[in-house]
């Protein structure tokens, strides 16, 4: 059994329970529930930061461009971006496909959930600042240039499903040995492992908190592997981080997502 924290839709409180991932069950208040019985909400409360170029394969693919203009050398510090709150979504919520777009990129990522204020953290102490781990789907529209902030592509409504829960830090023996997988319509499209990170988790936290503060409830993604799969309208997407959990979504028309939300509000 794995200790977890999670939030259910319609309940403002964070709940604690146990996860039996092998049998797809959550134990809450001594009672067993199938994961499919529960309607999970986004479990985080802070800002979510993504990290670019932290998987070896991703770095190698872009390495030839690093010596070209405008930068003319590889980055020395972590390259970060923000997924704003409008992007936040949760397990089983649909991924909106904007009108005129044919597909979205699926970004399977391990999220580090910060447990206390972290400023100028040393690598040897870094794990003490992590409350736990969660699964994040860093959805994006396809884009070519890595030199312009991809705000229009990455910061769209509903483009960051998170959860379904937070696994307590001590439940994961080695966060640098976790396999990530992406399936589209039941077909395995991507597989990688956190042992391919360039900066380890302690090194990443040290380098990031050297120039910025992370607060309780913030999430830092360790990175997204190379060769992100694509998903089209009607596709069923599942991403999994070993021992942490999984997220599942359908890709639907953006206008249909809004219609569903309005209908739900009218019922209330």
Helices and strands as residue ranges (DSSP letters): E 2-8, E 15-20, G 21-23, E 25-28, E 31-34, G 35-37, E 40-41, E 48-52, H 56-66, E 79-83, G 85-87, E 88-89, E 95-97, E 103-105, E 108-114, G 123-129, E 130-138, H 151-154, E 160-168, G 169-171, E 179-184, E 187-193, G 194-196, H 201-209, E 219-221, E 230-232, E 236-241, E 245-253, H 254-267
